[in-house]
Amino acid sequence: MEVYVHFFNFKNYGDDLFVLMLANRFPNITFHINGVRENLIAFQNQKNIVMHYDTFCLKAVNKIGKKILKKDINFIRRARKCEAVIYIGGSLFIQPEERKLESYYLFNKNLSIAGKPFIIMGANFGPYRDNEFLDFFKREFRGYYGISLRDRASYDLFSELNNVIYAPDILFNIQQLYKDIQSKREDSQKYIVFSLYGRKELKDKESYIVNIVRTISQYIDAGYHIKLISMCECQGDLAVCNEVKDRISQKSYVEIINYDGNPETVVGCIANAEFVIGSRFHAVVTALAYRVPVLPIIYSNKTLNMLKDIGYAGKYIDINETNKLDFEFTEMSRCTDNAVDINQISQESNKHFAGFESILVK
């Protein structure tokens, strides 16, 4: 069976892992993906993923097609050769600014191919500003084969549709992909992971950096090494990591891990940490999946919704309130039981694949 997979292709840790987990779960299915060569590094050794790269000419033709026909010609040409289409990712349905809204609606209308099952997998809905945006997708979703949403707040918006289900984030099942990674720790150094964030939700970037630097210095003084993780360089994470390290006096204790298309490096770093202070959504999910103590720093309601859904009982802070960070507070967080039943949650996360599995048995 040939399946076309549409996803945001900008070398992002979470989205890359979504596609890899899909491909590994269904090894006898051939998945087709499209993107920029340097952003598809994560899939180069995956035998059942076929990667398509657009040449300069194909990009030019597609640009004309989008302008005149309002359609992605390259996507349609490739997807028509497949038996199903999957749109996989997390924050797929965020309402754009008004001037981009019309093209956004057209993009979503043209994602499905007539006569072929179309599946949304692993998403959340919003933030959005008005009911017109919500109503558009209520109409669109009715025509899809299946939709799996990763938080109950999103599911509740579409609960009247019988093709919509809820399941915890796909990466809660990441141990199925990297089962023995916690036994591969190469050194005996105790280290703390800081997953840093560089996007516009940082209302006061300077305050965020100052408070992170202070907390890192306290952990270095307590005998820990530090690993700063940039999960998405193009969204500013690496720039923030570099700025934080530049302000640390004991730089030899600090290492930057920039996601380069090799998910195992980041997974291993988080899975073998003593503690994770995570600003990125999937840093928090990965830590929880491997039972590593974690303090979530919340930049979006999607993180807060996820924590509520899984019954998380630990501490967390808002990304714009990092002045609350200090050694006493973070250590209390590290030693607090978060009460999460990860075995149950990882089993429930498998439901994201149920819609596609139902196609296979037909």
N, C-alpha and C positions, 0 to 999 in steps of 0.2 A: 504494500500500500504506500502511495506517495502522498505526503501531507505538506502543505505550505505553512510555515510559521512566521507570523508577523510580530516583531518586537522592536522596542526602542534600541537602536544600534549605536551606542556611544561609549562602549567599554565600561559598563557599569557592573559592579560585583553582583548585585542581586538579580538583575535581568539576565546576565550571562548564566548564572546558576539555574534560573528557572528553565531555560532552554536545555541545559545539560541534564537536569533532572528528568525532564520530559523525554529526552532522547535515550537516557539510560533505563528508564522505566519500560520503554517500548523498543527494545533492540532490533526487532524484526521489521520495524517501520522505517521508511526513508523520509527524513525531514528536510525540506528545502528552506534555506534562509537567504536573505539578501542583505548586503551592507557594504561598508567600506572595509577594505582588506585589513588594515591595521586595527580595526575594531572587532575583528572576528577571530582573534588569536585563540580565544578560549576553546574554539571548536575544531582546531586544526587536526587533532588526533581522534576525533569522534567519527567512527567509521560510518554511522548511519545518518550523518548530517552532510548534505550537499550545499556548498556555499556558492552563491552567485555574486559576482562583482560586476558592477556597471562600468562599461568603458565610457570614455569622453563622449562618443557619439550617442550611446544609449542614454546617457544623462541628458544630452541636448534634446533628443527626441522626446524624452519623458517630460522635460520642462515645457516644451511646446504643447504636449498633450494635456498637461495639468492646466495650462493657461487657456487653451481653446476648448477642450473636451471636459475639463474639470475632473480628469481621471488619471490615476497612476497607471500608465500603459504597461510599464515593465512588470509591476505587481500583477496586473490582470493576465498578462501573457504567460507568466510562470504559474500563477495559481490555477489557471484553467486546465493545466496539465495534471493537476493533483486531484485527489478524491475528496479532500477536506481542507479547511482552512482554520488555523488556530491563531488567535490574537492573545499573546501571553505577556503578563507584566503586572506591576503593582499600581502605580498612580497613572492610570490610563485616561481617566475621565475628570480632568481638572478644567473648569471653565476658564477659557483664555480671555484676554482683554477684548473689548468690543470690536475693535477693528479687525481682529483675527477670527471672530466667531463664525462668520459665514464660511470661510475656507475650512475651519475645523469641522463644521457640520458636514460639508461635502466630503472631507477626508473619511469620516466615519461612515457615511452612507455608501461609500465605494469600497469598503473593506471586505464586504461579503460578495461572493460570486453566486449568481443564480444557479440553483440546482445542486449546490454543494453544501454540506453541513458546515456551519460556521460557529465556532466556539470561542467564548471569552474565558480565559483561565487565570485565576489568581489575583484579580484586581480589587481595588476599592473605588468608591465613587466620591468625587468632590476633592476639594471644596468647590462649591458653586454659589452663584449670587442670586439666581432667580428661578422661579418655577418653570419658565420656558425651557431652560436648559434641561431640567429634570424630565419634563414632559417629552422632549425630543427623544431622550434615551428610553423612556418607557415605551414609546412607539417603536423605536428601532429594535429594542431587546425582544419584543414579541416575535420578531421574525427570525431570531437566532436559534440554533439547535440547542445550545446550552450556555449558561453563564454561571461561573463560580466566583463568589466574592469573598474577600479575606477578612472582613469585619462585619459584625452584626448591624452596625449603624448603616452601612451601605446596603446590606441585605434587606433591612426593614423598609427601605425606600421602594423596593421592588418585590416585596414578599407576595403580592397578589399574582405575580407571574409564576406559573408552574415550571418554567424552565430555568429558574434562578435558585441557587443553593448557597449556603454559607459553609466555609471551612477555614480553619486557621491557616496562616501563611504557608506557602509551599515549602519554604526553607526550614520549617520546623521538622521536616523529615530529612534533613541534610545528612544525618548519620548513615542513611542508606547509600549515599554516594561516597562518603569518606568515613568508612567504618572504623578503621584502625589508626586514625590520625593522631589520637591522643597518646598512642604508644610510640610515636615517631619523634618525640621531643629530643633535639640534638644536644641541648645543654642543660645544666642544672641551675642556671641563674633564675632567680625569681623575678618575674617582670609583671608590670601592670600595662594594660592596653588602654590607650585613649583613641577612640574613633572620633575624628574631628570633622567639622562641617563648614562648608564655605559658601553656602547659598544666601540669597537675599533675605531669608527669614531672620537672619541675624540683625536685629535692630541696632545693637550696639556691639559691633565686632571687636572694638578695642577692649571693652569690659570682658567679653567672652575670652579673649586671648589672655588678658591679665589674670583672670581667675583660674584658667587652665594652667598657666605657667606657675602660679603660686602652688597649686595642688600637686603638680608634677615635682616641683622642688621639694615639697614635703615628703613625697614618696621616695625620692632619691636620698634624702637625709635619713629615711627609715631603712635604707639598705636595698631598695628595689631598683632594677633597671626599668626603662620605659620604652614602649613601642608605640609610635604614633601611626595610625592607619589612615590613609587616604583611599576611600572606596570609589571615588569618582573624581578624577583629576579635572575633567572638563567643567565641573560645577564648582571648582575652587577649593576642593579639599586639600590638595597638595600644597597650594599656596599658603593656606592657613597652617598646615603642618610645618612648613619651612619657617614661617614667621614665629611660631611657637618655639621651635628648636633654637632659632637665632637668639631668643631672649633667655635661654637656659644657660647658666654659668657653667654647669658640669655637663657639657655636651657629649662627653664620651659615654655617658649613661643613657643617652637617647638615640634611638634608631627610628628612621622613617620607613614605613612599608607602604609603597605606592602600588595600588592595584594595576597590574600591567597585562591583564588578560589571563593570568594563571590563578584561578580561584583557590587552589589548594594552599598557596602561600598564605593567603589571608585567613582561610579556615583554620589552618594549623596554628597560626599566630594566636587567634582567639581561643581555640579549643584548649591550648596548653598554657593559657595565662592564669595568674593567680586571681585576677580581678579585671573586669572590663568597665570602663567609664565610657558609655557609648552614645554619641550624638546621632549616628546613622541608624536608621530603622533596622537594617539587616545585620548590623553589628550586635544589636540587642537580641534579635531573633537567634543568631548563631550562638551567642553566649548561652542563652536559655536552652537551646537544643543540646548543647554539650555540658549543661549543668555547671557552667562557670558563673560565679557571683557577678552580678552586673548592676550598675547604676545607670538607668536610662536618663539621658538628657533630651527632653522632648521638644522637637521643632515643629511638629504637626500633630493634628488630632488623630491622624492615622496610627501613630505610635500609642497614644493614650487609649484609643479604641481597642487596639490589639491587646494591651495590658489588661484592660477590663474584661475582655472576652475570655482570656485564658485564666482569669482568677488570680492574677499577679498581686501579691500582698506585700511586696518590697517597697523600697523608697524610690522616688524619681523626682526630678526637678525640671522646670521649664528652661529652655535654652536662653531665654532673656533674663533669667534669675540665677545665673551662675555665681553671683556673689554669695550664695548659700554654700558653695563648695568650700570645705576646709577638711583637714585631715580627720578630725573627730567625726564629722558627718559622713564622709566617704567610708571610713572604717566601720562605722555603725551599719552602713548599707551593705558592706562586704560580708558582715557577719550575721545579717538578718535573713532568715529563711523566707524565700519568696512564695512558698506554698504551691508552686506550679507543678502539676502532674504531667511531665514532659512525655511519658509513654502514651498517655491517653491523647494528648494534643498531637503528637506525631502521627498516630493512627488516624485521627480525624482529618489531618491535613491531606491524607490520601484521597479524600473526596473530590479534590480539585480535578482529578483525572477521571472521575466517574463518567462524565459526559462523553469523553473520547472513547472510553472503554465500551460504552454502550453502542457506539458505531461499529467497533470491531467485531462484536458478536452478532451483528445483523447479517 
